[in-house]
């Protein structure tokens, strides 16, 4: 990966270092210096807006729960196939992108989706390009997660398999994290896809994830302009050719016209014009601990803001969860263990938990590396995704970030299924190679903290009926 252009340049200029505050831009003219982070005056809308005269399908609000245990889904246990109709498609969409909680933020209502998001920015949109879904006309539809409805934005695409298109709106996350928010698009897409994929798999719908696709064609399909919104991944339901061939213009919808040129350049550098193979599903695990259904776990899931440092987790909560989270994922991961029964505190390179790279209490070091955010020290264990920058190009860098987010999302589901809590975490890039004992060109991707919850999140609401919550503020420092 070239650190002077494209995704490599963005990675270098958005890397956090101890000598610069996280919200201070790098001293480089290619980074915008005229934007004020977290400025209420420029807060973007949490969802797109479309003309009211477009066709709308209100999805059934009684979701058909297949009753499959969350742990079985994460383990890769095959589930009986259910019909793909409006209710089942709506269930899949809701369990990933539905609005399940609301809270007042900066004097305005905040909309919390079913899947997690870095900084609760929720910068993603989901479209369903439908083929043969009972109760839904063939077409390209935007999912309105607040109303639980499909808005048709374009005519039916060519291709056989109903396909979900996940797009990112860079300014929504850039409003807080500036150009580094481009990385968050892929983290968030991974966490969203972990839940969309799990929901589809639990209904036997054969989800197939693709991250290599013809970018310009998919932009045209959903009406994304490639500057203020761009496609990140495809999820097809079944083995047929994805329905992503546009047959007519798409209504673009309204988005705030704020550009982050460095992010635009990084995205364009990775664009390709071919459709790749689906990601491997990974071998099914031989066993799975008991849990409630996936649907129940998703509603219970929330990004844990405080953890009990004095509590420990059983070894299964680490070993099984990691095995499930990394099925089919090749990105390297490390685990810093603070409080896991039967595992010596220290640093490990997954999957080897028998030979620590280092032993001892790493809480203070993790706290420093993670910008003094207490979850990094209070968690029972912290998972670190990272890979050599020299092994990546502009497209595979996207894939690595997406894979790290996918693993984080699965770790969330596994944690909540087993009675623990989880939260993603950012970090000082420059300190991660030293933490892991790796060369300086290591590209840190994402941290995930898993531990004993200090409080119980209020379960999310049903479609069209989110519950009101009061956000919990995270602790800073020891």
N, C-alpha and C positions, 0 to 999 in steps of 0.2 A: 504494500500500500504506500503510495507516494504521499508523504506528509506535507508536501508543498502544493497539492492540488486536490480537488474533489473532496471525497469523504475523509481522506487522510488529513487534509488541511483543516477541515472542520474539527476532526478529533483533536488535533494538536492545539488549535486556538480556543477550544472550549474545555480543555483539560484543567481541572482545579489543581492549584498548588498552594502550599501553606503561606506563601508570601503575598497572596492576593485574596481579598474577600471573595466569596463565591459569587456575589452579585455584581462584582466589578468586572467590566469587560477587559479583555486582553488589549495591550497597547499595539493595535494593528488596525490599519484603515479598512480592512475587509470585514471587520466586526462593527456593527452599528453602535454608536456611542450616544445617539440622540433619543434612545428609548429609556423610560424610567420603569424599572421592574415593579410590578404590583401596583401600578398607578390606577386607582379606581376610575379615572376619566377615560382610560383606554381599555377597560375590561371587555373582552370579547364575549359575545353571546355563547352560551353553552351548547347551542344546537343551531343547525342551518335553518333558514326560512325559505319557504317556497310559495309560489302564487296559490291562492285559495281555490282556483278553478281546476287544479289538477285532480285526476281521479284518485280516490282514497278507498282503501279496503280496511275497515276496522277489524282487527284480528280478534278471535275469541279470547275472552279473559279467563275462562276456565281452562287452565293448562293441563294437558293430559300427561301426568307424571307416570313414566314407565315403571317406577318403583325399584330402580336398580341402585344398589349401594354405591356410594361415591368411590369407595376404595376398590370395588370391582371394576368400575370404569377406568380409574387411574391405573389399575393393574393390567388393563388390556383385555379383560374378559369379554368375549363376544356376547352381545345382547340380541334378543329377537328383533327382527325388523318390524317396524311400525309403519303404517301408511304415512306418506308425506302429504299432509293436507294443511289447510290454513292454521289449524290449531297447533299441530306439531311444529310447523315452521315458526309460528309465533312463539312457541315455548323455547325453541332454540335461540331465537333472537333475543327474547326477554332475559334468558339466563346468562346472556353475554352483555347486552347493551341496553336492557330495560332500565328505566329509572325506578329504583327501589327505595331510596331515602331522599329526603330534602332537608336542608338546614339553611338558616340565614347566614350569609357570608358577605361582609362589607355592606350590610344593609340591603342586600339583594338575595333572592332565593337561590340556593345552590342545589344542583341536581346531581345526585350520586347514582352512578350506574351499578349494575350487578357485579361487574368486574372492576378491579382496582385501577388506580391511575396515579402516577407520580405527582405529588402535590395536589391531588384531587382536581387536576385540570381537565381531564376527560376530553382529549383533543381528537377523538376518532369519530368517524361516521361509518355506518354499515348500510350497504345496498344489497338487495336480493334480486338477482337475475333469474327469474323463475321460468321453469319448463315443466308443465304437467302437474302443478300443485293444485289439488282439489280445493276449490273455493278462492283461488287467487288467479287472476288472468295472467297469461304469459306476458312478461314485460320486465323492465328494469325499475325497481322500486326502492325508494329511500325509506329506511326504517325510522319511524318517529317513536323513540323510546319513551317519551312522556305520555303520548296518547295511546301507545301500543297499536300502531296502525302502519300500513304501507301506503306511501304516496308514489304513484307511478310517474316517473320522470323521463322515461324513454320507451320506445317500442321493444318488443321481444327481440332478444339477441339470437344469433345463430349458436348452435351447440346443443348438446343433449342433456347435460346435468345442471340442475339448479345450483347456482353458485353465489356465495356471499362474497362481496368485495369490501374489504376494509380499507378506508382511506384515512389520511391524517391531515389535520388543519394546523400548520406550524405555528401560527400566531397564538392559538389557544394555549399552548404550552410555553411558547416563546415569551408570552406576556410576563411570566414569572422567571423563566430560566434562560431567556434570550436564545442565542443560537444553539446552546447546548440542548435546548428543548427538542431539536431534531432527533437526538438520540432517544429521548423519552417517547417520541412517536412510536419507535420500534419496540421499546420496552412495553409500552401500553398495548400495542398491537399483539405482542406475545401473550400478555396476561388475558386480554380479551379472547384471543384464539384458543387459549387453554380451556376456557369455559364454553365457547361455541362448539369446539371439537368434542368436549366431554358430553355436552348436551346431545349433540347429534349421534355420538357413538352409543349413548345409553338408550337411544331409540332405534339402534341398528341401521342408521342411515348411511353408513360408510363414508365418513368425512375424509376428504383428501386435501391436504394443505399444500399450496404452492406459493413460493416466494419469487420464482423466476417466471416472468410473463412479459408480453409486449406492452411496455408502459404506455406508449402513445395510444394504442388501441383501447386499453382499459380506461385511460383518462377520457377518451371520447365516449366510451360506453356509459359512464356515470356523470359526465359533464364536469369533470375536474379540470382546472386550468393548468396544473403543474407548477403553480407558484404559491397560491393560497390554499391549495388542496391537492394531494396526490395519492395514488393508490399504493398500498403497502403490501397486501397479501390477498390471496384468493383461497376460499374454502368451498370446494365442491361437495355436493351430497350425492355420492355414488361414483362409479367408475367411468361414466361417459365423458365425452369431451366437454370441458367447461363451457357454459353458455356465456361467452364473453365477446362474441363478434357483433359489434354494433350494426344496426340496420337503419338507424335514423338518428337525428340530433337529440341530445338530452338537455332538459331544462337544468341550468347550472345551480340555481338557488343562490341565496345571498350569504356572503361571508365578508368579514372586515378586510379592507384592502391594504393590509400591512404586510410588507415583504421583508424577509430576512435573506438577503442575497447570498450569504454564505451557505445557508440551508438549501436554497434553490440550486446552487451550483453542485452541492454534494449529492442532491437527489438526481440531477441530470447526469452527473458523471457515472452513475450506476445504471442508467436506463439501458434496456436491451429490447430486442424485437422478436424474441422467440418465447415459446411456451415450454417451460421445463417440466420434469417429472414431479410427481407428488413427493413430499418428504416421507421417509420411511416411518412406519408406525412403531417399529421396535417390537421385540419379542414380549409376549405376555409374561407377567410374573407368575411363578408357580403357586403363590398363595396371596391372600389379602386379609388384613384384619377386618373385623366387622365394623360397620358404620351405618348411619342413617342414609337415606337416599341422596343422590346427587342434588336433586332439586332442593331438598331441605338444607343441605350443606351450603349451597350457593346463597340461599336467603340468609343464612346465619353468618356467612363470611363478611368480614370487614377488615380494612387495613388497621392492624393493632397499633395503637399509639403509645401504649405503656405496657411493660412486661415486668413480672415479679422476678427480680434478680435472685432471690433466695430459693426460688423453685427450680426443680430439675425435671427433665423429660426422660421417659424410658428410651432405651437404645432403639427400640422399634420405630419410635417417632423420628429418629434420624435415619436409620439404615433403610427401612422400608420406604419412607417418604422420598429419599434421594433416589432409590432404585426406580420408583414410579415416575418421578419428575424427569429423569434423564432417559427414559425409554425413547430410543430413536434419535437422541441428540448427541452429537460428537464434540460439542464445545467443552473444553476443559473446565473443571470445577474443583475448588478447594473448600474445605470446611474448617472453620475455627470453632472448636468445642469449648464452651464455658461450663455447662452444667448438664451433662447427659449421663445417665446411670450406666456404669460399666464401660465408659469410654474415658480414657485419661485426658484431662484438659490439655489442649495444644492445637497444632495445625496439622491437617491431613490433606493429602491429594486424593480426591475421590477416584476410584472406589476403595482404596486401601485404608482401612481403619485399624489395621494391626501395626503399622509402622509409621508413627508420627514424624513429620518433618521437624517439628519443634514441640517441646512439652513445656507446660507451665501456664500461668495465668496470663492470658492475652487481652483481658478486658480493657486495660488502660490504652494499650496500643490500638485496639479496634476503635475505641472511643475517639482517639486522635485522628486516625485515618478517616473516620466517618464524620468529620466536621463537628465533633463534640455532641453528636446526637446520641442520647443515652441508650436507645434501643440496641445499638451495636455492642454495648457492654452488658445490658440487662438480659439479652436473649440467652437461651440455652445453647444455641449454636448459630453461626453466621455462615452462609453459603456465598462463595465468591466465584463469579464467572469471569474468565479472562482468557485471552489467547494472544499469540505473537502477532504483532501488526504486520510483520514481513510475510505472514501466511495469507494475508487478505488482499483483496482488490476492492474497487468501489462498490461492487455488488455483493461480494461475500461479507463485507463489513456490515451491510444491512442485515444479512442473514444471521450473522453472529449476534447482533443486538436483538434481533427477533427471537432467536433461540434462547438467549438469556432471559428474555421476558416470558417466553413459554414455560421455561423451567420455574421461574418465580411464580407464575400463575398456578402451576401444578402443585408447587410447595404450599401455596395458600390453601388450595383445596384439601391437600393431604393433612395439613395442620388442623384445619377446622373439622375435618372428618374424625381426627384422632383426639380432639379436645384441646388442642394447642392454639396458638395464634401466630400470625406472620405479618411482615411488612417489608416492602422494598426499601432500599437505602442507597443514597448517593455517597460520594467519597472523594478524597483527594487523590487524583490519578497518579501523581508523582510518587506517592508513598506506597502504592500497591505492589510494585515489583519488590521492594525491600521487605514488605510484610510476608510475601510468598516465597522469597528467596529466588526470584526469577530475573532474567535479564531486563535491562531498562526499556527495551522496545516492547514489553508486554502491554497490550491494550486491555485495560480493565473495562469490563462491560457492566456488571450489575452486582450488588450485594442484596441478599435476602436474609432477614433476621427471623428466626423461629424460636418461640419461647412460651413461657407460661403466662397467660393473659392476666393483667391486673384488674380487668373489668370485663363484663360480658356485653358484646355489641347487641343492640336491639335488632331482631331479625328484620330483613327488608320486607316491604309490602308487596302486594299483588299488582298485576298489570293495571295501570291507570290509577292506582291507589297507593302511592309511596307513603311510608311512615315519616313523621317529622322527628328529627333527632337533634341533639346538641353535640357538636363536635368536641372530642377530647383533645386537649393540647398536649403534644409530646413534651417530655422533659429534655432539657439540655444539660450536658455535663454529668459528672458522677453523682 
